[in-house]
Structures are given as structure tokens and as C-alpha cells.
Amino acid sequence: MAEPNYVCPKCGFNLRPSHLRLDGSSYFQCPSCKEKLRVTVAYRRFLLFGQVVISIAVPFVLGIRNVLAYVAVAMVAFFPVIVGFTYLMRTIYPARFELYPPSSSDLTFTKGTRNDS
């Protein structure tokens, strides 16, 4: 199966999945231009919304009508749905990336800026 086509929004470099390692931070760096990148917020929300909707639909499709069983099955189904839906979306609609916002524009609840170094 072909790998997804990931592209750096700044320099146009074709990123490989191995380049997308977060190393404990909320961003990764483009190997070409060294710009900090992250997956767009809209894409992450889209994935979460799809995963929740499918997880809620699983017990309905199975015909479960007991409320407690319905909630339990939906919660248990959520984890396999995360894996399956994320893999499916990665092949159909690859993630889009945006520039990671600089620390000075990052809103925090403490004085000063956030340190992601």
C-alpha cells in the first residue's frame, strides 16, 4: 500500500511518516526547513468527531437497547475505532499540517511564555 502524501506547508518537502515523530512535544520539525509543524486543529477535531460518532453507532447497529450495556459497548468500541478509523483516514484523507505557533503568541495561564524546547 502506498504511503500517505504529507507535504510541509512552508517548503513543500514531501514528509514521510518517519519524519512525524513528536518526541514528547506537541510538534515535529520538517527535516528540510527545520520549521516546527503540527497537525491542523480542524483535522484533529474531524478525527475525534468521526471516532465518537462511529463508537456511538456500534451498539446501535448491534441492536443493544439497554442503556448501561449501550454505554459500556460504546466505551469499549472506542479504542478499536480509534485505530481503525485513524488508519482508514490516513489512507483516504491524509493529515494536513500547519506551522506551530511561536511561543510569544501562545496563550498560557502563567506569566511568561511556554517553553517547548
N, C-alpha and C positions, 0 to 999 in steps of 0.2 A: 504494500500500500504506500502511496506517495505521502511524503511529509507535508504538513501544512505550510502555506506560503506566508511566512511572517516577514514584515518589512519595517525597518527603522523609519519613523516619521521624519527624522531630521536629515539623514544622509542617504536613505534609500537602500541601505545594505540589507541583503537577504539574511535574516536571522534563522538559525537552526534551533530546534528545541533544546539542545545542549547549551546554547547561549542564554537561555531564560532562567538560569539558576538564581534564586533570590539570596542565598547565603545568609538567611536570618534577617534580612531587611525587607522593606516593602517596595523595593525597586531592583532592577538589574541594569547593567551597563551594556551599551552597544559595543561590540568588540572593534568596530571601525572608528566611530567618532567619540567613543567614551562618554556619550550622553547618558544620563540617568533616565530610564524609561519604566513605565508601569502599564498594566492592562487598564484600558479605559474603564471608568466607573460605570458607564452605560452597559458595557459588555458583562461586567461582573454582576450587575443587577439583573440583566437579562438571564444569565445562567441561574442565579438564585431563584428568580421567579419561575423559570421553567422547571427546576428541580422540585420546588414546593408544589406546583400545580400537578406534576406527574405523581408525586408521592401521595397527594390527597386523592388523586383519581384511582390509584391502585386498589384500595379497599372497596371503592365503589364498583369498579369493574369486577372484582371478585365476589360481589354480592353481599358484602358484610353490612349488616344493618344495626347491630348492637353498637352503641356509641363508644363504649370503652374499648371493645375489640377494634372498632374502626380507627380510633386514635392510636392504639398500640400498633396496628398493622401499618398505618401511615408513617409512624415514627421509625419502625424497623425498616420499612421500604426506602426511607430517605437515603440511607447510606449506599445501598446498591444503585439507587437512582443517580446519586452524585457521580459515581464512577461512570456509569453507562451514558448518562446524558452529556457529561463533560467530554467523554471520548467521542461521542456522536457529533457534538457541536464542533469539536476540534477538527473533524474531518469535513464537515459540511460548511461551517461558517467559522473560520479561524479567528482567533482573538485579534483585536486591534490595540495598538499601543499609543500612548501619549507621553509627552515629556513629563518627567517627575517634577512637581513644583519645587522651586528653590525654598530653602529653609526660611528665608525672610518673609515669604508670603504664606507660610504655614501657620494656621491658627492653632494655638495651644492654650491650655488653661493655666499655664505657668508663665512667669516673666521670662523673657529671652526667647531664643529660638530653639527648635528641636534639633538635636544632634543625631544624625543618622550615619555618621562616619564609621 
